[in-house]
Amino acid sequence: MEHDEQFLEYVVKALADNPNDVKIRRTVDEMGVLLTLSVNKDDMGKVIGRSGATAKAIRTILRVVGMKNDARVNLKIEEPEGAEHPEAPAAENVPYVRDTTVDDVIKDLKGEN
C-alpha cells in the first residue's frame, strides 16, 4: 500500500462510524494517482464535512503527500447507493479537482486564498 493510500485510509477510518465499509481503489495513469473512496452512506457527511471543508482538507494534504513522492494525487469520493443530498450544489458550481494546481494548494496551506 502506498503512502497516499495509507494516509487516506487512516484519516477516513478515524472519521467513520463504519470503518469496515471504507474502501479505497488506487489507479495510476498519465494524469497521476487517482484514489477512489467509497464509504457507508451514513459516513458521507463526516467525510465531506460542512460545505465540503473536510474533503477539501483531505485533498490538500493528499496533494502534499503526493508532492513529497513526485506524484499528482487526486481524490474521488463515490456516492453510495441510496444517498440523498437535497442541498448539494449543482455540479457546474463545483470546481473539478484536477483544475487545482500545486500553486493553489501551497497558497491554501499558507492561507493566501
Sequence and secondary structure as in RCSB ss.txt:
>XXXX:A:sequence
MEHDEQFLEYVVKALADNPNDVKIRRTVDEMGVLLTLSVNKDDMGKVIGRSGATAKAIRTILRVVGMKNDARVNL
KIEEPEGAEHPEAPAAENVPYVRDTTVDDVIKDLKGEN
>XXXX:A:secstr
  HHHHHHHHHHHHH S GGG EEEEEEETTEEEEEEE  GGGHHHHH GGGHHHHHHHHHHHHHHHHTT  EEE
EE   TT   TT   GGGS  GGG  HHHHHHHHHT  
